[in-house]
Amino acid sequence: QVQLVESGGGLVQAGGSLRLSCAASGIIFSINTMGWYRQAPGKQRELVARITPYGVSNYAGSVKGRFTISRDNAKNTVYLQMNSLKTEDTARYYCNLYPDPRNYWGQGTQVTVSS
């Protein structure tokens, strides 16, 4: 049974930082590309960042230079360091496989950025 458990969200002022974590179980984590996705109210879920098993990362243009994705294969955990947060980053954040997330969505973690 695949489980993806996100944590680390919260309320932060614009310009602040948060670090999200996602603990995975039920998959062979070390061979999968992982992604962080987000969904804002009234919008479609979008890919924010992804990282290959070897640590090669890629970012959406809207977060490039502000967010950093990393992973610890020994802990089956993927992270998202978010700096210089903007109000438009407000969303529920999820981790999942990339490019095929299947139906492994967890509960996500809410990030709210106030002005």
Kinemage of the C-alpha trace (Angstrom):
@kinemage 1
@onewidth
@group {chain A} dominant
@subgroup {mainchain}
@vectorlist {calphas} color= white
{ca gln a 1} P 0.000 0.000 0.000
{ca val a 2} L 1.470 3.290 -1.119
{ca gln a 3} L 1.438 6.130 1.375
{ca leu a 4} L 2.666 9.658 0.831
{ca val a 5} L 2.537 11.850 3.921
{ca glu a 6} L 3.227 15.547 3.510
{ca ser a 7} L 4.055 17.916 6.349
{ca gly a 8} L 5.574 21.301 7.052
{ca gly a 9} L 2.952 23.653 5.705
{ca gly a 10} L 1.592 26.636 7.564
{ca leu a 11} L 0.836 30.321 7.526
{ca val a 12} L 3.699 32.616 6.627
{ca gln a 13} L 4.082 36.224 5.583
{ca ala a 14} L 5.150 37.134 2.085
{ca gly a 15} L 8.917 36.930 1.818
{ca gly a 16} L 9.104 34.146 4.370
{ca ser a 17} L 10.205 30.548 4.078
{ca leu a 18} L 8.859 27.077 4.699
{ca arg a 19} L 10.272 23.599 4.288
{ca leu a 20} L 7.927 20.831 3.264
{ca ser a 21} L 8.617 17.137 3.778
{ca cys a 22} L 7.050 14.076 2.239
{ca ala a 23} L 7.602 10.606 3.632
{ca ala a 24} L 6.921 7.774 1.216
{ca ser a 25} L 6.213 4.132 1.873
{ca gly a 26} L 5.019 1.225 -0.227
{ca ile a 27} L 7.137 2.181 -3.228
{ca ile a 28} L 10.751 1.646 -4.178
{ca phe a 29} L 11.484 5.280 -3.489
{ca ser a 30} L 15.072 5.301 -4.678
{ca ile a 31} L 14.213 4.440 -8.296
{ca asn a 32} L 11.362 6.893 -8.755
{ca thr a 33} L 11.357 10.490 -9.893
{ca met a 34} L 9.365 12.433 -7.317
{ca gly a 35} L 7.460 15.625 -7.752
{ca trp a 36} L 5.919 18.339 -5.651
{ca tyr a 37} L 2.559 19.505 -6.929
{ca arg a 38} L 0.204 22.207 -5.717
{ca gln a 39} L -3.426 23.090 -6.124
{ca ala a 40} L -4.871 26.489 -5.358
{ca pro a 41} L -8.617 27.019 -4.886
{ca gly a 42} L -10.399 27.033 -8.213
{ca lys a 43} L -7.283 26.003 -10.126
{ca gln a 44} L -5.937 22.781 -11.539
{ca arg a 45} L -3.189 20.919 -9.787
{ca glu a 46} L 0.201 21.837 -11.199
{ca leu a 47} L 3.708 20.446 -10.982
{ca val a 48} L 6.004 22.715 -9.016
{ca ala a 49} L 9.262 20.756 -9.038
{ca arg a 50} L 10.586 17.301 -9.692
{ca ile a 51} L 13.743 15.388 -8.859
{ca thr a 52} L 15.183 12.257 -10.402
{ca pro a 53} L 16.551 9.364 -8.364
{ca tyr a 54} L 20.026 10.805 -8.945
{ca gly a 55} L 19.133 14.281 -7.762
{ca val a 56} L 18.594 16.128 -11.028
{ca ser a 57} L 15.893 18.720 -10.458
{ca asn a 58} L 13.564 20.768 -12.596
{ca tyr a 59} L 11.235 23.637 -11.644
{ca ala a 60} L 8.188 25.453 -12.862
{ca gly a 61} L 9.055 28.917 -14.058
{ca ser a 62} L 6.978 30.541 -11.342
{ca val a 63} L 9.145 29.075 -8.556
{ca lys a 64} L 12.552 28.824 -10.185
{ca gly a 65} L 15.181 30.493 -8.057
{ca arg a 66} L 12.960 30.488 -4.962
{ca phe a 67} L 12.182 26.799 -4.359
{ca thr a 68} L 14.607 23.914 -3.982
{ca ile a 69} L 13.639 20.269 -4.157
{ca ser a 70} L 15.827 17.608 -2.564
{ca arg a 71} L 15.573 14.021 -1.489
{ca asp a 72} L 17.024 11.575 0.997
{ca asn a 73} L 16.734 8.087 -0.457
{ca ala a 74} L 17.840 6.511 2.815
{ca lys a 75} L 14.848 8.096 4.548
{ca asn a 76} L 12.394 7.719 1.644
{ca thr a 77} L 11.731 11.429 1.955
{ca val a 78} L 11.529 14.314 -0.481
{ca tyr a 79} L 11.727 17.949 0.588
{ca leu a 80} L 10.730 21.309 -0.797
{ca gln a 81} L 12.495 24.370 0.553
{ca met a 82} L 10.436 27.429 -0.276
{ca asn a 83} L 11.992 30.864 0.072
{ca ser a 84} L 10.781 34.348 -0.836
{ca leu a 85} L 7.222 33.131 -0.686
{ca lys a 86} L 4.551 35.099 -2.505
{ca thr a 87} L 0.810 35.283 -1.951
{ca glu a 88} L 0.345 33.416 -5.214
{ca asp a 89} L 2.163 30.414 -3.708
{ca thr a 90} L -0.850 29.845 -1.473
{ca ala a 91} L -2.094 26.336 -2.224
{ca arg a 92} L -2.267 22.803 -0.943
{ca tyr a 93} L 0.991 21.044 -1.693
{ca tyr a 94} L 1.329 17.361 -2.510
{ca cys a 95} L 4.155 15.034 -3.364
{ca asn a 96} L 3.784 12.157 -5.779
{ca leu a 97} L 5.521 10.195 -8.467
{ca tyr a 98} L 6.435 11.893 -11.711
{ca pro a 99} L 5.388 11.678 -14.517
{ca asp a 100} L 2.646 9.209 -13.566
{ca pro a 101} L 1.245 10.061 -10.130
{ca arg a 102} L -1.466 7.397 -10.488
{ca asn a 103} L -3.886 7.647 -7.593
{ca tyr a 104} L -1.316 7.881 -4.838
{ca trp a 105} L -2.331 11.344 -3.657
{ca gly a 106} L -2.010 11.963 0.062
{ca gln a 107} L -3.718 14.608 2.146
{ca gly a 108} L -1.250 17.287 1.206
{ca thr a 109} L -0.120 20.164 3.373
{ca gln a 110} L -1.602 23.654 3.247
{ca val a 111} L 0.634 26.632 2.587
{ca thr a 112} L -0.901 30.047 3.106
{ca val a 113} L 1.106 33.174 2.357
{ca ser a 114} L -0.266 36.435 3.698
{ca ser a 115} L 0.542 39.878 2.330
